[in-house]
């Protein structure tokens, strides 16, 4: 079984250059109140041309939404690659703000 890096898929998800192609996308959105602060969650599941399925979830509250690198929770999770000869590593990656996510991608791009 071949291995591939999760950041390759994240680059495609964030509309950067990439070696893979998204063939199907499913989006879910939720919102709720947590101690009088409105929380928004968006989960998008991406199906790639090689059979890999990855979900990117982003959770953000209204309290920090105006800050450039305000706290939010971003998670990439490999849901399935049963129909693919590719093992994606790591299987899960989380960030506590978008600046850390960008740094991770920039680090691997160099």
N, C-alpha and C positions, 0 to 999 in steps of 0.2 A: 504494500500500500504506500502510495506517495504521501508526503506531508507538505503542507502549505501553511503560511503564516496568516493569522487573523488580520493583521494590519493590511494585507493585500485586499481583503474584502471591505474593510473599513474605508479605504481610499475610494473604492467604487461607490460605497454607500454615501459618502460625503461629496460626491461629484468631482472627485479628483481623478487623475489618471489611474488606470488599472488594467490588469490583465484578464479580469473576469467580466462577465456581463450579467446583469440582472434580467431575468426573463419574466418574473412575476413579483408583485409587491402587494402586501396587505397591511392596512393601517387601522389602528384602534386608538381612540382617545378617551380619557376619563378625567374627571376633576372632582375634587372633594374639599371639604374644610377640615383643617387640622389646627386646632387651637386658634380658631378665628382667622387663619391664613389659608387662602385658596391655593390648592396644589393642583398642577396640571401634569398629566402623564400622557406621553405619546409612545406607543410601541409599534414599530414597523417591522414586519417580517419580510425578508428578502430571499427569493429563490434564485439561485445562480445557475448558469448554463451547464455547470459540471455536477449538478445535483446537490450542492451544499445549500443549507438553509440556515440563515443567521437572523436573529432578532436584535434590533437596536432599540433600547428603551431609554427615554429621557424624562426625568421628573424634575419639575421646576416649580418653586412657589413664588407667589406675587411679591413676597417680601424682598427677594434678591434679583428680580427679573431685570432691573435697570442697570445692574453692575456689569461691567465688561467681563469679568471672570467671577461672577457671583456664584455662590454655591448652587449646584444642581447635581443630579445623579444620572450618570450616563453608563449604560451597561451594554456590552456586546456579548451575545451568547449563541454558541453553535447549537442549533436545535436538532439538526439531523444532517447526516451525510450518508444515509443508508444506500442511496442510489448513486454513490460517487466512490471512486477509488482513491479519494483524497481524505487524509486525516488533517483537520485544521487545528492548529495549536497557537496559543492556548485555547481551550474550549470556552473560556469566559474571561472578560476583562472589564474592569469598572473604573470610573473616574468620578471625582467630586466637583469638577468644574470643566468648562469647555477648553480652558487654556491647557490643562493637563492632557486632554485628549489631543489637541493640536500638537503639543510637544511630542507625544508618543508617535504620532504620524510623521512629524518632521524628523525625528531621530531615526526612524526606520527608512525614510526616504533618502537619507544621505549615504 
